């Protein structure tokens, strides 16, 4: 079997088995674990796996990371970041790349916010505590709260978009759990307000946030924080998501 036939066959399998809305294209924003237009701060020690960046604001808005510039002045490193750190005042081509990346983040936010029609409208009046959420488009005309654990259930090819006109708040020491093979990379939270993840809580998915994202002490995320204002971390863990067993196996086969 040729590579091209194999790709077509695997694509057909994915299209048949997938449920939920079409995936949101993150563009270059999908290469960042944390992206912000107005600043990223940490109360050490946080642990971030993936790149972080700020634009159009300068690197002075990245605080608590004890940054060390590389020899090209195009990026920096931090002991709290397994990846690279980028800012709008670093050497070319970083500023231009970040302009494109921020634009892609904003396009992704607008795309996610504009999806219609919803499969679920104002489910639980915005209270997701205790619920098991299958693939689909969820729309909330309010703030969404997660006061107790909730579960996202689906296959590795399934997708979820959660649209909300208010904030997204998660109580301390609660968890969003994934079962059935559901992947954080296929879950998008489009939040018109701010996100707050309480101390010790664990979140899953891509956060497309119009305003701020606050992660309290010892909180964690398997996903990405793509925020149009500030991101604040307090000894938090952010891990960019695994692309999935399907894509990994496809890549292995095609090597």
C-alpha positions as a Python dict, from the first residue, in 0.01 Angstrom:
ca = {
    (1, 'X'): (0, 0, 0),
    (2, 'X'): (143, 339, -97),
    (3, 'X'): (172, 626, 148),
    (4, 'X'): (-93, 819, -43),
    (5, 'X'): (-345, 535, -34),
    (6, 'X'): (-272, 484, 335),
    (7, 'X'): (-332, 852, 410),
    (8, 'X'): (-662, 843, 219),
    (9, 'X'): (-773, 528, 398),
    (10, 'X'): (-690, 665, 740),
    (11, 'X'): (-861, 994, 657),
    (12, 'X'): (-1176, 808, 558),
    (13, 'X'): (-1174, 619, 888),
    (14, 'X'): (-1138, 944, 1081),
    (15, 'X'): (-1421, 1116, 894),
    (16, 'X'): (-1658, 826, 956),
    (17, 'X'): (-1583, 789, 1325),
    (18, 'X'): (-1554, 1155, 1427),
    (19, 'X'): (-1836, 1331, 1612),
    (20, 'X'): (-1872, 1697, 1704),
    (21, 'X'): (-1805, 2026, 1526),
    (22, 'X'): (-1529, 2086, 1274),
    (23, 'X'): (-1197, 2146, 1446),
    (24, 'X'): (-1089, 2503, 1520),
    (25, 'X'): (-775, 2593, 1326),
    (26, 'X'): (-528, 2755, 1567),
    (27, 'X'): (-272, 2836, 1299),
    (28, 'X'): (64, 2936, 1444),
    (29, 'X'): (-101, 2989, 1783),
    (30, 'X'): (-111, 2610, 1802),
    (31, 'X'): (267, 2607, 1849),
    (32, 'X'): (239, 2778, 2190),
    (33, 'X'): (146, 2647, 2533),
    (34, 'X'): (78, 3004, 2652),
    (35, 'X'): (20, 3311, 2437),
    (36, 'X'): (-83, 3653, 2564),
    (37, 'X'): (-121, 4006, 2431),
    (38, 'X'): (-54, 4182, 2763),
    (39, 'X'): (167, 3964, 2983),
    (40, 'X'): (247, 3632, 3147),
    (41, 'X'): (341, 3619, 3515),
    (42, 'X'): (435, 3337, 3746),
    (43, 'X'): (475, 3297, 4118),
    (44, 'X'): (754, 3037, 4107),
    (45, 'X'): (784, 2764, 4061),
    (46, 'X'): (561, 2689, 3765),
    (47, 'X'): (627, 2417, 3504),
    (48, 'X'): (537, 2483, 3142),
    (49, 'X'): (589, 2235, 2861),
    (50, 'X'): (580, 2421, 2529),
    (51, 'X'): (661, 2768, 2404),
    (52, 'X'): (529, 3087, 2561),
    (53, 'X'): (505, 3431, 2404),
    (54, 'X'): (374, 3785, 2435),
    (55, 'X'): (287, 4041, 2168),
    (56, 'X'): (245, 4330, 2105),
    (57, 'X'): (371, 4394, 2457),
    (58, 'X'): (744, 4366, 2530),
    (59, 'X'): (934, 4104, 2730),
    (60, 'X'): (913, 4317, 3045),
    (61, 'X'): (557, 4184, 3071),
    (62, 'X'): (692, 3830, 3126),
    (63, 'X'): (759, 3826, 3499),
    (64, 'X'): (877, 3569, 3753),
    (65, 'X'): (1056, 3351, 3494),
    (66, 'X'): (1417, 3476, 3533),
    (67, 'X'): (1463, 3481, 3158),
    (68, 'X'): (1797, 3422, 2990),
    (69, 'X'): (1840, 3546, 2631),
    (70, 'X'): (1985, 3315, 2370),
    (71, 'X'): (2283, 3419, 2159),
    (72, 'X'): (2066, 3543, 1870),
    (73, 'X'): (1836, 3756, 2088),
    (74, 'X'): (1542, 3596, 1906),
    (75, 'X'): (1420, 3400, 2208),
    (76, 'X'): (1488, 3335, 2573),
    (77, 'X'): (1486, 3039, 2810),
    (78, 'X'): (1369, 2980, 3165),
    (79, 'X'): (1412, 2692, 3406),
    (80, 'X'): (1032, 2696, 3437),
    (81, 'X'): (975, 2650, 3063),
    (82, 'X'): (1053, 2336, 2864),
    (83, 'X'): (1050, 2524, 2537),
    (84, 'X'): (1133, 2876, 2422),
    (85, 'X'): (1014, 3219, 2531),
    (86, 'X'): (929, 3484, 2271),
    (87, 'X'): (839, 3854, 2294),
    (88, 'X'): (763, 4137, 2054),
    (89, 'X'): (1084, 4327, 2137),
    (90, 'X'): (1319, 4037, 2054),
    (91, 'X'): (1531, 4030, 1737),
    (92, 'X'): (1382, 3961, 1393),
    (93, 'X'): (1206, 3754, 1278),
    (94, 'X'): (1041, 3707, 1620),
    (95, 'X'): (826, 4026, 1616),
    (96, 'X'): (687, 3949, 1271),
    (97, 'X'): (623, 3585, 1361),
    (98, 'X'): (438, 3689, 1676),
    (99, 'X'): (220, 3933, 1484),
    (100, 'X'): (104, 3647, 1264),
    (101, 'X'): (65, 3417, 1565),
    (102, 'X'): (-148, 3666, 1760),
    (103, 'X'): (-359, 3720, 1449),
    (104, 'X'): (-415, 3346, 1421),
    (105, 'X'): (-520, 3335, 1788),
    (106, 'X'): (-778, 3607, 1729),
    (107, 'X'): (-907, 3437, 1414),
    (108, 'X'): (-945, 3111, 1606),
    (109, 'X'): (-1136, 3289, 1884),
    (110, 'X'): (-1374, 3449, 1634),
    (111, 'X'): (-1423, 3116, 1456),
    (112, 'X'): (-1505, 2931, 1779),
    (113, 'X'): (-1737, 3207, 1899),
    (114, 'X'): (-1927, 3217, 1571),
    (115, 'X'): (-2011, 2848, 1536),
    (116, 'X'): (-2381, 2759, 1496),
    (117, 'X'): (-2617, 2594, 1565),
    (118, 'X'): (-2546, 2463, 1916),
    (119, 'X'): (-2615, 2102, 2003),
    (120, 'X'): (-2670, 2206, 2364),
    (121, 'X'): (-2796, 2547, 2481),
    (122, 'X'): (-2737, 2663, 2840),
    (123, 'X'): (-2690, 2308, 2965),
    (124, 'X'): (-2741, 2294, 3342),
    (125, 'X'): (-2781, 2674, 3344),
    (126, 'X'): (-2403, 2689, 3308),
    (127, 'X'): (-2322, 2445, 3590),
    (128, 'X'): (-2111, 2158, 3451),
    (129, 'X'): (-2040, 1997, 3788),
    (130, 'X'): (-2101, 1622, 3788),
    (131, 'X'): (-2188, 1607, 3419),
    (132, 'X'): (-2054, 1378, 3146),
    (133, 'X'): (-2018, 1574, 2824),
    (134, 'X'): (-2024, 1404, 2485),
    (135, 'X'): (-1890, 1561, 2166),
    (136, 'X'): (-2074, 1865, 2031),
    (137, 'X'): (-2116, 2241, 2031),
    (138, 'X'): (-2222, 2380, 2369),
    (139, 'X'): (-2344, 2739, 2398),
    (140, 'X'): (-2394, 2932, 2723),
    (141, 'X'): (-2537, 3282, 2754),
    (142, 'X'): (-2379, 3318, 3096),
    (143, 'X'): (-2080, 3233, 3311),
    (144, 'X'): (-1993, 2862, 3327),
    (145, 'X'): (-1895, 2705, 3657),
    (146, 'X'): (-1731, 2373, 3741),
    (147, 'X'): (-1794, 2336, 4117),
    (148, 'X'): (-1743, 1958, 4118),
    (149, 'X'): (-1561, 1717, 3888),
    (150, 'X'): (-1693, 1680, 3535),
    (151, 'X'): (-1613, 1432, 3260),
    (152, 'X'): (-1560, 1471, 2886),
    (153, 'X'): (-1629, 1145, 2707),
    (154, 'X'): (-1553, 1057, 2346),
    (155, 'X'): (-1318, 907, 2092),
    (156, 'X'): (-975, 1047, 1994),
    (157, 'X'): (-1131, 1186, 1675),
    (158, 'X'): (-1426, 1358, 1849),
    (159, 'X'): (-1445, 1734, 1907),
    (160, 'X'): (-1597, 1976, 2155),
    (161, 'X'): (-1651, 2354, 2150),
    (162, 'X'): (-1782, 2531, 2460),
    (163, 'X'): (-1898, 2887, 2387),
    (164, 'X'): (-1972, 3122, 2676),
    (165, 'X'): (-2060, 3490, 2696),
    (166, 'X'): (-1937, 3516, 3055),
    (167, 'X'): (-1650, 3369, 3258),
    (168, 'X'): (-1529, 3014, 3316),
    (169, 'X'): (-1457, 2934, 3680),
    (170, 'X'): (-1341, 2608, 3832),
    (171, 'X'): (-1347, 2537, 4204),
    (172, 'X'): (-1037, 2440, 4399),
    (173, 'X'): (-922, 2077, 4384),
    (174, 'X'): (-1173, 1976, 4114),
    (175, 'X'): (-1093, 1802, 3787),
    (176, 'X'): (-1205, 1787, 3428),
    (177, 'X'): (-1158, 1420, 3339),
    (178, 'X'): (-1120, 1268, 2993),
    (179, 'X'): (-1249, 918, 2917),
    (180, 'X'): (-1297, 699, 2612),
    (181, 'X'): (-989, 838, 2439),
    (182, 'X'): (-1104, 1202, 2434),
    (183, 'X'): (-813, 1440, 2367),
    (184, 'X'): (-743, 1781, 2516),
    (185, 'X'): (-629, 1899, 2172),
    (186, 'X'): (-986, 1849, 2045),
    (187, 'X'): (-1155, 2048, 2324),
    (188, 'X'): (-1197, 2426, 2285),
    (189, 'X'): (-1326, 2659, 2554),
    (190, 'X'): (-1420, 2996, 2398),
    (191, 'X'): (-1455, 3236, 2689),
    (192, 'X'): (-1572, 3595, 2641),
    (193, 'X'): (-1482, 3683, 3001),
    (194, 'X'): (-1198, 3547, 3212),
    (195, 'X'): (-1090, 3198, 3315),
    (196, 'X'): (-1012, 3112, 3676),
    (197, 'X'): (-886, 2767, 3771),
    (198, 'X'): (-886, 2722, 4147),
    (199, 'X'): (-600, 2602, 4365),
    (200, 'X'): (-515, 2238, 4302),
    (201, 'X'): (-770, 2206, 4021),
    (202, 'X'): (-699, 2039, 3685),
    (203, 'X'): (-835, 2159, 3350),
    (204, 'X'): (-827, 2001, 3002),
    (205, 'X'): (-844, 2167, 2662),
    (206, 'X'): (-759, 2475, 2459),
    (207, 'X'): (-855, 2800, 2633),
    (208, 'X'): (-939, 3076, 2384),
    (209, 'X'): (-990, 3365, 2623),
    (210, 'X'): (-1103, 3717, 2538),
    (211, 'X'): (-971, 3861, 2864),
    (212, 'X'): (-755, 3710, 3139),
    (213, 'X'): (-664, 3360, 3256),
    (214, 'X'): (-579, 3300, 3623),
    (215, 'X'): (-435, 2971, 3748),
    (216, 'X'): (-422, 2953, 4127),
    (217, 'X'): (-169, 2769, 4344),
    (218, 'X'): (-82, 2417, 4223),
    (219, 'X'): (-346, 2422, 3950),
    (220, 'X'): (-276, 2252, 3618),
    (221, 'X'): (-381, 2238, 3253),
    (222, 'X'): (-335, 1981, 2982),
    (223, 'X'): (-390, 2216, 2689),
    (224, 'X'): (-309, 2572, 2582),
    (225, 'X'): (-380, 2917, 2721),
    (226, 'X'): (-440, 3160, 2434),
    (227, 'X'): (-544, 3485, 2599),
    (228, 'X'): (-608, 3832, 2461),
    (229, 'X'): (-505, 3997, 2789),
    (230, 'X'): (-299, 3865, 3084),
    (231, 'X'): (-212, 3517, 3205),
    (232, 'X'): (-122, 3470, 3572),
    (233, 'X'): (21, 3150, 3717),
    (234, 'X'): (84, 3053, 4078),
    (235, 'X'): (313, 2750, 4092),
    (236, 'X'): (104, 2606, 3810),
    (237, 'X'): (165, 2334, 3553),
    (238, 'X'): (74, 2384, 3187),
    (239, 'X'): (144, 2104, 2940),
    (240, 'X'): (72, 2142, 2571),
    (241, 'X'): (-153, 1857, 2457),
    (242, 'X'): (-57, 1537, 2283),
    (243, 'X'): (-182, 1533, 1923),
    (244, 'X'): (-335, 1191, 1962),
    (245, 'X'): (-284, 822, 1901),
    (246, 'X'): (-433, 837, 1550),
    (247, 'X'): (-190, 1103, 1425),
    (248, 'X'): (105, 948, 1604),
    (249, 'X'): (41, 607, 1455),
    (250, 'X'): (-5, 757, 1109),
    (251, 'X'): (327, 939, 1138),
    (252, 'X'): (504, 625, 1255),
    (253, 'X'): (367, 424, 964),
    (254, 'X'): (473, 684, 708),
    (255, 'X'): (833, 716, 830),
}
